[in-house]
Amino acid sequence: LGQLRIVDYNTATATNGEIPRPGMSEVLEAIGIETKNGVQRPIDILSIQETGTGYNGAQNIVNLLNSIYGPGTYARSDILQPGQSTDGTTQAVIYNTQTVQLIDQVKVGTASTSGYPRAPLRFEFRPVGYDSNADFYLYSSHYKAGDTATDQTRRLAEAQTIRFDSDALGAGTPILYTGD
């Protein structure tokens, strides 16, 4: 199986992720030209958290990447699960359509004001040119911050939900866990 560059980024800003951070274009371009273990390649999958309350934040980053690599190179997930929190932000993935296919996307559980504040999202990807034997899963989550016992309980609830869901995928299933 070929190599993929997978990146996680909390895109929160004063506008709750709706408008990319200043310099975001330069950061994304720099990731694509950095050499790691002898490999230089653009981002294949970008998992993002606090990307706004709708699709605008993720779409704005897609637009930045497409301005660097060409129109239609990048696309975003279209599942949306705003959190039950004061900011209402969500997670998303952005992916290089030339290197991976987004096969499936699901919300895992239900966010609440007493359980976990933002529902984790699960994505199934397939590298372009491969069959379903090469599929892998990526979870994107944004755990509850804070040091109180309630905060810790809410983080535990989210971790258990993700664990239960990933266990149901079966032993040996390739999974990446990303998030903030």
Summary of the structure (lengths in Angstrom):
residues: 180
radius of gyration: 16.2
end to end distance: 27.8
largest distance: 47.6
contacts: 569
relative contact order: 0.16
helix: 26%
strand: 27%
